[in-house]
Amino acid sequence: MGVELTAIHWIYVLFILFIIGFMVMRRDTTLVCIAGIFLIAITATGSLSSSVSSIFTSFIFAITELLSTILVISIIVAMSRTLTTTGINDVMISPFARFIRTPALAYWTIGILMMVISWFFWPSPAVALMGAVLLPVAIRVGLPALGVAMAMNLFGHGIALSGDFIIQAAPKLTADAAGLPVGDVISASVPLVIVMGAVTTITAFYLIKRDMKNGKLTATTGLTKDSPSELRTDASQKQMLSLNQKRIFALLIPILFAADVAAMFVLDLQGGDATALIGGTSIFILLIITLAAHRNKGLEKTTSYLIEGFQFGFRVFGPVIPIAAFFYLGDSGFTQMIGDHLPKGSHGIVNDLGFGLASVVPLSKEVGAITLTAVGAITGLDGSGFSGISLAGSIANLFATAIGTGAATLTALGQVAAIWVGGGTLVPWALIPAAAICNVDAFELARRNLLPVTIGLVVTTIVAMFLI
């Protein structure tokens, strides 16, 4: 079952450590990632020309993988800009503004709503639905945009996605790999998801409140440069529509998105399909508002808003493409970027490293729990959160067989660790939807999440030891 670890694997590990170190020091990682791709390529192929080409190929692969996310974020930003420019946004948020009066209420309300919506439709479309409406409300009551992004990210890509109780894609993958019924894994994951979620979100909230109090976290902390932020709007432009027109659009927009939600239920749309429906609806909203507000100049303004959205999308994703390209090397991207140069029987660099870790540790309940958390975290580094959970299930089965108990709990623990790390709370490009909607820097969001998520994983691992 084990696979030989080669120089390629160790170079990959070394550059992961470099990348993490540079992020902690708040330095740019683009050069490090490109150097890592080149060094791995030349080690694998021995060809200088192929290695140079691999850098470009890896960028193409990363852009292709991220393109649907870039597109929907760009469209949502363009639509949000029309709402802000015309003043419709002010009318839309007024009901929420009466209810959400404090930063604490904003954090917990946004987080819990995000979690519930994400259970049914996964986080990416939920981010699009939530961000456009509730971000301005939260900012007005004093919760910085970075705090909003953390709330959406931790509750959506963390709690909801790691449990995945409704759609059940994650527990199905891990359960199949572990040879267990899906129901057993879901049942075992409930206490772990609750502990992980509670510890992480409460810790994050405490840190947000502390940093707001001492001035380290302000309304502009982490905001991306030159972004079409909802914080900046020319008030004179808001007179393009009458108050009644604004009220009609403010009512129409939630109805259209509610119709999307209904369609997702009826047509069983999930993940990418659900995101596409949200994106298409956002384009439709942008068109009708622009034509109504700008009248004779509506055709030109439509293009102008879309360009602004695309400029924002690619500006935000630009720094992320090299690091995404490097981490995609760890999984399915290796063959397409560099070629078939991994050892025979390899399951991808990160999965091989997971197998290697599991094969050298002693067997006990405590070590089993720690190992499954580590394996989950390692396999999550490719940024999907899902690619490595089958491996976590397989290793959980091995440990449970050796220990004689705890198969479902170990499987669930590996699933929780993989998705919290790779599904979108620590790996920078995986958390871009929340960062982009809130106009904050993805790397700053990842740094903010690091301590709460790490504390959560430690506590959850300890709890798992008692449940095995």
C-alpha positions as CSV (number, residue, x, y, z in Angstrom):
1,M,0.0,0.0,0.0
2,G,2.9,2.3,0.7
3,V,4.6,4.3,-2.1
4,E,8.3,5.2,-2.3
5,L,8.9,8.8,-1.3
6,T,11.3,10.4,-3.8
7,A,13.2,13.7,-4.0
8,I,10.1,15.2,-5.6
9,H,8.1,14.6,-2.4
10,W,10.7,16.1,-0.1
11,I,11.2,19.2,-2.3
12,Y,7.4,19.7,-2.2
13,V,7.5,19.5,1.6
14,L,10.4,21.9,1.8
15,F,8.7,24.5,-0.3
16,I,5.4,24.2,1.7
17,L,7.5,25.1,4.7
18,F,9.0,28.1,2.8
19,I,5.6,29.3,1.7
20,I,4.1,29.1,5.2
21,G,7.2,30.9,6.6
22,F,6.9,33.7,4.0
23,M,3.1,34.1,4.7
24,V,3.8,34.3,8.4
25,M,6.4,37.0,7.7
26,R,3.8,38.8,5.5
27,R,6.0,38.5,2.5
28,D,4.9,37.7,-1.1
29,T,5.1,34.0,-2.0
30,T,4.9,34.3,-5.8
31,L,8.6,33.9,-6.4
32,V,8.9,31.0,-3.9
33,C,6.0,29.1,-5.7
34,I,7.5,29.6,-9.1
35,A,10.9,28.4,-7.9
36,G,9.2,25.3,-6.3
37,I,7.4,24.5,-9.5
38,F,10.6,24.8,-11.6
39,L,12.7,22.8,-9.1
40,I,10.1,19.9,-8.9
41,A,9.8,19.9,-12.7
42,I,13.5,19.8,-13.4
43,T,14.0,17.1,-10.7
44,A,11.2,15.0,-12.3
45,T,12.1,15.5,-16.0
46,G,15.8,16.4,-16.1
47,S,14.9,18.7,-19.0
48,L,15.5,22.5,-18.7
49,S,13.1,23.3,-21.6
50,S,10.3,21.1,-20.2
51,S,10.8,22.6,-16.7
52,V,10.6,26.2,-18.0
53,S,7.4,25.2,-20.0
54,S,5.9,23.6,-16.9
55,I,5.8,27.0,-15.1
56,F,3.5,28.4,-17.9
57,T,1.5,25.1,-18.1
58,S,1.0,25.2,-14.3
59,F,-0.4,28.7,-14.5
60,I,-2.8,27.6,-17.2
61,F,-4.0,24.7,-15.1
62,A,-4.5,26.9,-12.0
63,I,-6.5,29.5,-14.0
64,T,-8.6,26.8,-15.6
65,E,-9.4,25.3,-12.2
66,L,-10.2,28.7,-10.7
67,L,-12.0,30.2,-13.7
68,S,-15.6,29.6,-12.6
69,T,-14.9,31.1,-9.2
70,I,-13.2,34.1,-10.8
71,L,-16.1,34.6,-13.1
72,V,-18.9,34.4,-10.5
73,I,-17.0,36.7,-8.1
74,S,-16.5,39.3,-10.9
75,I,-20.2,39.2,-11.9
76,I,-21.3,39.5,-8.2
77,V,-19.0,42.5,-7.7
78,A,-20.3,44.2,-10.9
79,M,-23.9,43.6,-9.8
80,S,-23.1,44.9,-6.3
81,R,-21.6,48.0,-7.8
82,T,-24.8,48.8,-9.7
83,L,-26.8,48.3,-6.4
84,T,-24.5,50.7,-4.6
85,T,-24.3,53.3,-7.3
86,T,-28.0,53.5,-7.7
87,G,-28.8,53.5,-4.0
88,I,-30.9,50.3,-4.2
89,N,-28.4,48.8,-1.7
90,D,-29.4,51.3,1.0
91,V,-33.1,50.4,0.6
92,M,-32.3,46.6,0.7
93,I,-30.3,46.7,3.9
94,S,-32.6,48.9,5.9
95,P,-34.7,46.0,7.3
96,F,-31.5,44.2,8.4
97,A,-30.1,47.4,9.8
98,R,-32.9,47.6,12.3
99,F,-32.2,44.1,13.5
100,I,-28.4,44.0,13.3
101,R,-27.3,46.8,15.7
102,T,-23.9,45.6,17.0
103,P,-20.7,44.0,15.7
104,A,-21.5,40.9,17.8
105,L,-25.0,40.6,16.3
106,A,-23.6,41.1,12.8
107,Y,-20.9,38.4,13.3
108,W,-23.2,35.7,14.7
109,T,-26.2,36.5,12.5
110,I,-24.1,36.4,9.3
111,G,-22.3,33.3,10.4
112,I,-25.4,31.3,11.4
113,L,-27.2,32.3,8.2
114,M,-24.2,31.3,6.2
115,M,-24.0,27.9,7.8
116,V,-27.6,27.1,7.2
117,I,-27.6,28.2,3.6
118,S,-24.3,26.3,3.0
119,W,-25.7,23.1,4.4
120,F,-28.2,23.1,1.5
121,F,-26.2,24.6,-1.4
122,W,-22.5,24.5,-0.3
123,P,-20.6,27.7,0.6
124,S,-19.7,29.4,-2.8
125,P,-23.3,30.3,-3.8
126,A,-24.1,31.1,-0.2
127,V,-21.2,33.6,-0.1
128,A,-22.6,35.3,-3.2
129,L,-26.1,35.5,-1.7
130,M,-24.9,36.7,1.8
131,G,-22.1,39.1,0.9
132,A,-24.0,41.5,-1.4
133,V,-26.8,42.1,1.1
134,L,-25.3,41.8,4.6
135,L,-21.7,43.1,4.2
136,P,-22.8,46.8,4.1
137,V,-25.1,46.2,7.1
138,A,-22.2,44.7,9.2
139,I,-19.8,47.5,8.2
140,R,-22.4,50.2,9.2
141,V,-22.7,48.7,12.8
142,G,-18.9,48.5,13.2
143,L,-17.9,45.0,12.2
144,P,-14.9,45.3,9.8
145,A,-15.1,43.7,6.4
146,L,-12.4,41.2,7.5
147,G,-14.6,40.1,10.4
148,V,-17.5,39.6,8.0
149,A,-15.2,37.5,5.8
150,M,-14.1,35.4,8.8
151,A,-17.7,34.8,9.8
152,M,-18.8,33.7,6.4
153,N,-15.7,31.6,5.9
154,L,-15.6,29.8,9.2
155,F,-19.3,29.0,9.4
156,G,-19.7,28.2,5.7
157,H,-16.4,26.6,4.4
158,G,-15.7,25.3,7.9
159,I,-18.6,24.1,9.9
160,A,-21.2,23.5,7.1
161,L,-18.8,21.9,4.6
162,S,-16.9,19.7,7.1
163,G,-20.1,18.1,8.3
164,D,-21.9,18.3,5.0
165,F,-25.0,16.8,6.7
166,I,-27.5,17.5,3.9
167,I,-25.8,17.0,0.6
168,Q,-23.5,14.3,2.2
169,A,-20.8,14.4,-0.5
170,A,-17.9,14.5,2.0
171,P,-19.1,11.7,4.3
172,K,-20.0,9.5,1.3
173,L,-16.4,9.8,0.1
174,T,-14.8,9.1,3.4
175,A,-17.3,6.3,4.4
176,D,-16.7,4.5,1.1
177,A,-12.9,4.6,1.5
178,A,-13.3,3.4,5.1
179,G,-15.8,0.6,4.2
180,L,-18.4,2.1,6.5
181,P,-22.1,3.1,6.1
182,V,-22.5,6.8,5.5
183,G,-24.8,7.2,8.5
184,D,-22.1,5.9,10.8
185,V,-19.6,8.6,9.7
186,I,-22.2,11.3,9.9
187,S,-23.2,10.3,13.4
188,A,-19.6,10.2,14.5
189,S,-18.9,13.6,12.9
190,V,-21.6,15.4,14.7
191,P,-19.8,15.9,18.1
192,L,-16.5,16.7,16.3
193,V,-18.1,19.2,14.0
194,I,-19.9,20.9,17.0
195,V,-16.6,21.0,19.0
196,M,-14.5,22.3,16.1
197,G,-17.1,24.8,15.1
198,A,-17.8,26.2,18.6
199,V,-14.1,26.5,19.5
200,T,-13.0,28.0,16.2
201,T,-15.8,30.6,15.9
202,I,-15.8,31.6,19.5
203,T,-12.0,32.0,19.5
204,A,-12.2,34.0,16.2
205,F,-14.9,36.3,17.7
206,Y,-12.8,36.9,20.8
207,L,-9.8,37.8,18.7
208,I,-11.9,40.1,16.5
209,K,-13.3,41.9,19.5
210,R,-9.9,42.2,21.2
211,D,-8.2,43.6,18.0
212,M,-11.1,46.0,17.4
213,K,-10.7,47.3,21.0
214,N,-6.9,47.8,20.7
215,G,-7.1,49.3,17.2
216,K,-5.4,46.5,15.3
217,L,-8.6,45.7,13.4
218,T,-10.4,48.6,11.8
219,A,-12.9,49.2,9.0
220,T,-10.0,49.3,6.4
221,T,-7.9,46.4,7.7
222,G,-7.2,43.9,5.0
223,L,-9.1,45.8,2.3
224,T,-7.8,45.2,-1.2
225,K,-6.3,48.2,-3.0
226,D,-8.3,50.0,-5.6
227,S,-11.3,47.7,-5.2
228,P,-14.8,48.8,-6.0
229,S,-15.6,48.7,-2.3
230,E,-19.1,49.2,-1.1
231,L,-17.5,51.5,1.4
232,R,-16.9,54.2,-1.3
233,T,-19.9,55.5,-3.2
234,D,-20.6,58.9,-4.8
235,A,-23.9,60.0,-3.2
236,S,-24.9,62.2,-6.1
237,Q,-25.2,59.1,-8.3
238,K,-28.0,57.6,-6.1
239,Q,-30.6,60.0,-7.5
240,M,-30.8,58.1,-10.8
241,L,-33.9,56.1,-9.6
242,S,-36.9,57.4,-7.7
243,L,-37.6,56.0,-4.2
244,N,-40.4,53.8,-5.5
245,Q,-38.2,52.4,-8.2
246,K,-35.5,51.6,-5.6
247,R,-38.1,49.9,-3.4
248,I,-39.4,47.8,-6.4
249,F,-35.9,46.6,-7.2
250,A,-35.1,46.1,-3.5
251,L,-38.1,43.7,-3.4
252,L,-37.5,42.1,-6.8
253,I,-33.8,41.2,-6.1
254,P,-34.5,39.0,-3.0
255,I,-37.5,37.4,-4.8
256,L,-35.2,36.5,-7.8
257,F,-32.6,35.0,-5.4
258,A,-35.3,33.2,-3.5
259,A,-36.5,31.7,-6.8
260,D,-32.9,30.5,-7.3
261,V,-33.0,28.8,-3.9
262,A,-36.4,27.2,-4.8
263,A,-34.9,26.0,-8.2
264,M,-31.9,24.5,-6.4
265,F,-34.3,22.5,-4.2
266,V,-36.6,21.4,-7.1
267,L,-33.9,20.7,-9.6
268,D,-31.4,19.3,-7.1
269,L,-28.7,21.8,-8.1
270,Q,-25.5,21.8,-6.0
271,G,-22.0,23.2,-6.0
272,G,-21.0,24.5,-9.5
273,D,-24.5,24.3,-10.9
274,A,-25.9,26.3,-8.0
275,T,-23.2,28.9,-8.4
276,A,-23.9,29.2,-12.1
277,L,-27.6,29.9,-11.4
278,I,-26.6,32.6,-8.9
279,G,-24.2,34.1,-11.4
280,G,-26.7,34.1,-14.3
281,T,-29.3,35.7,-12.0
282,S,-26.8,38.4,-11.0
283,I,-26.1,39.2,-14.7
284,F,-29.9,39.5,-15.3
285,I,-30.2,41.9,-12.2
286,L,-27.2,44.0,-13.4
287,L,-28.8,44.4,-16.9
288,I,-32.3,45.5,-15.8
289,I,-31.0,47.9,-13.1
290,T,-28.4,49.5,-15.4
291,L,-30.9,50.0,-18.3
292,A,-33.5,51.4,-15.9
293,A,-31.0,53.7,-14.1
294,H,-28.8,54.9,-17.0
295,R,-31.5,54.8,-19.7
296,N,-30.0,56.0,-22.9
297,K,-26.4,55.2,-21.7
298,G,-27.5,51.8,-20.3
299,L,-25.8,49.8,-23.0
300,E,-22.4,51.4,-22.5
301,K,-22.8,51.4,-18.7
302,T,-23.5,47.6,-18.7
303,T,-20.2,47.0,-20.3
304,S,-18.5,49.4,-17.9
305,Y,-19.8,47.6,-14.8
306,L,-18.8,44.2,-16.2
307,I,-15.3,45.5,-17.0
308,E,-15.0,46.9,-13.5
309,G,-16.1,43.5,-12.1
310,F,-13.6,41.6,-14.2
311,Q,-10.8,43.9,-13.4
312,F,-11.5,43.4,-9.7
313,G,-11.8,39.6,-10.1
314,F,-8.5,39.2,-11.9
315,R,-6.7,41.7,-9.6
316,V,-7.8,39.8,-6.6
317,F,-6.9,36.4,-8.1
318,G,-3.7,37.4,-9.7
319,P,-1.4,36.9,-6.6
320,V,-3.2,33.6,-5.9
321,I,-2.6,31.9,-9.3
322,P,1.1,31.0,-8.7
323,I,0.5,29.6,-5.2
324,A,-2.5,27.6,-6.5
325,A,-0.4,26.3,-9.3
326,F,2.2,25.0,-6.9
327,F,-0.3,23.3,-4.6
328,Y,-2.2,21.7,-7.5
329,L,1.1,19.9,-8.2
330,G,0.4,18.0,-5.1
331,D,-2.7,16.3,-6.5
332,S,-4.2,15.7,-10.0
333,G,-2.4,18.6,-11.6
334,F,1.1,17.0,-11.5
335,T,0.6,14.8,-14.6
336,Q,-1.0,17.6,-16.7
337,M,1.6,20.2,-15.7
338,I,4.8,18.1,-15.7
339,G,3.9,14.6,-17.0
340,D,3.9,11.0,-15.7
341,H,7.0,11.2,-13.6
342,L,5.8,10.1,-10.2
343,P,6.7,6.6,-8.8
344,K,4.6,3.7,-9.9
345,G,1.5,3.3,-7.8
346,S,1.6,7.0,-6.6
347,H,-1.6,8.6,-5.6
348,G,-0.3,12.1,-5.9
349,I,2.4,13.9,-3.9
350,V,0.2,14.9,-0.9
351,N,-1.5,11.5,-0.7
352,D,1.8,9.7,-0.8
353,L,3.0,11.9,2.1
354,G,-0.1,11.0,4.0
355,F,0.5,7.3,3.4
356,G,4.1,7.8,4.4
357,L,3.2,9.5,7.7
358,A,0.6,6.8,8.6
359,S,3.2,4.0,7.9
360,V,5.8,5.2,10.4
361,V,3.8,6.1,13.5
362,P,3.0,3.6,16.3
363,L,-0.6,2.4,16.7
364,S,-2.7,3.6,19.6
365,K,-6.0,5.6,20.1
366,E,-4.1,8.8,20.8
367,V,-1.6,8.5,18.0
368,G,-4.4,7.4,15.7
369,A,-6.3,10.6,16.3
370,I,-3.3,12.8,15.9
371,T,-2.3,11.0,12.7
372,L,-5.7,11.4,11.2
373,T,-5.8,15.1,11.9
374,A,-2.3,15.5,10.4
375,V,-3.1,13.4,7.4
376,G,-6.3,15.4,6.8
377,A,-4.5,18.7,7.1
378,I,-1.7,17.6,4.8
379,T,-4.1,16.3,2.1
380,G,-6.1,19.6,2.5
381,L,-3.1,21.6,1.3
382,D,-4.1,21.1,-2.4
383,G,-7.0,23.5,-1.7
384,S,-10.0,21.4,-2.5
385,G,-10.5,19.7,0.9
386,F,-12.2,16.8,-0.9
387,S,-9.3,15.2,-2.9
388,G,-7.7,13.8,0.2
389,I,-10.6,12.7,2.3
390,S,-10.7,9.3,0.6
391,L,-7.2,8.8,1.8
392,A,-8.2,9.8,5.3
393,G,-11.0,7.2,5.2
394,S,-8.5,4.5,4.1
395,I,-6.0,5.3,6.8
396,A,-8.8,5.5,9.4
397,N,-9.8,2.0,8.4
398,L,-6.2,0.8,8.9
399,F,-5.8,2.3,12.3
400,A,-9.2,1.2,13.5
401,T,-8.4,-2.4,12.4
402,A,-5.1,-2.3,14.3
403,I,-6.6,-0.6,17.4
404,G,-9.9,-2.6,17.3
405,T,-12.2,0.3,17.6
406,G,-13.1,3.9,16.5
407,A,-13.3,3.5,12.7
408,A,-16.2,6.0,12.3
409,T,-14.7,8.6,14.7
410,L,-11.3,8.4,13.0
411,T,-12.8,8.7,9.6
412,A,-14.9,11.7,10.6
413,L,-11.8,13.3,12.3
414,G,-9.8,13.0,9.0
415,Q,-12.7,14.5,7.1
416,V,-13.1,17.5,9.5
417,A,-9.4,18.3,9.4
418,A,-9.1,18.0,5.6
419,I,-12.0,20.2,4.9
420,W,-11.2,22.9,7.5
421,V,-7.7,23.2,6.1
422,G,-8.4,22.7,2.4
423,G,-12.0,23.5,2.0
424,G,-11.6,27.1,2.4
425,T,-10.4,28.5,5.8
426,L,-6.5,28.3,5.6
427,V,-5.4,27.7,2.0
428,P,-5.5,31.2,0.5
429,W,-7.1,30.4,-2.9
430,A,-9.7,28.2,-1.4
431,L,-11.1,31.1,0.7
432,I,-11.1,33.6,-2.1
433,P,-14.9,33.7,-2.6
434,A,-15.4,35.1,0.9
435,A,-12.4,37.4,0.7
436,A,-13.4,38.7,-2.7
437,I,-17.0,39.4,-1.9
438,C,-15.8,41.4,1.2
439,N,-13.0,43.1,-0.7
440,V,-10.3,41.9,1.7
441,D,-7.0,40.3,1.0
442,A,-7.2,36.5,0.9
443,F,-3.8,36.1,2.5
444,E,-4.7,38.4,5.4
445,L,-7.9,36.3,5.9
446,A,-5.9,33.1,6.0
447,R,-3.5,34.6,8.6
448,R,-6.5,35.7,10.7
449,N,-8.0,32.2,10.5
450,L,-4.8,30.4,11.4
451,L,-4.9,30.6,15.2
452,P,-8.6,29.9,15.7
453,V,-8.5,26.9,13.3
454,T,-5.3,25.5,14.8
455,I,-6.8,25.8,18.3
456,G,-10.0,24.2,17.1
457,L,-8.1,21.2,15.5
458,V,-6.1,20.6,18.7
459,V,-9.2,20.6,20.9
460,T,-11.2,18.5,18.4
461,T,-8.4,15.9,18.2
462,I,-8.3,15.6,22.0
463,V,-12.1,15.1,22.1
464,A,-11.8,12.5,19.4
465,M,-9.3,10.5,21.6
466,F,-12.0,10.1,24.2
467,L,-14.7,9.2,21.7
468,I,-12.7,6.4,20.0
